Amino acid sequence: MIHTHRRLLALALIAAIVALPACKKAQDAAVEAAMEKATGMKVDKDGNAVTIKTEMGDLKVATAEDGGSVPLPAGFPSDIYLPDGHKVASAMELGGAQMVNLTTAADMAAVHAAADKAMQDGGWKREMAMQTGDSSSLAYSKDKRQVFYQLMKGEEGGTQLAIRAGTDE
């Protein structure tokens, strides 16, 4: 079981790197072939999105180019707070879990407070809230679902926000 989790983590990291924009289609094809040979799994790359077929289902990763934005995973829950004016820097989906990394020009403390209020107003139970100088974390549960927020001050202002959503099942 631990071996499987390590392998999936390695695949996720490889997929995130491969999803970065490439200069040439030939480079994309070479990287895709190398990944398939290294992992023994089918890899499909389409622009800035990569899908890897695993024993746990399809691992889908998309990464934005040069400050752009990619779409949220198709099944991303609509009742999870996202700050206004956000850009989705990357999105990953495996089975019932979704992970997105966002950027926003809003101040970290304001994003933390807005997320906490919106989630609790939406019926989510706050399980954890922690703040330090340059980062904060929030965790919520609702029914059999969990959401974890990790916020960090952006290097050039604003906030970087990682959201992980999944179920107990």
Secondary structure, 3 states (H helix, E strand, C coil): CHHHHHHHHHHHHHHHHHCCCCCCHHHHHHHHHHHHHHHCCCEEEECCEEEEEECCEEEEEEECCCCCCCCCCCCCCCCCCCCCCCEEEEEEEECCEEEEEEEECCCHHHHHHHHHHHHHHCCCEEEEEEECCCEEEEEEEECCEEEEEEEEECCCCCEEEEEEEEECC
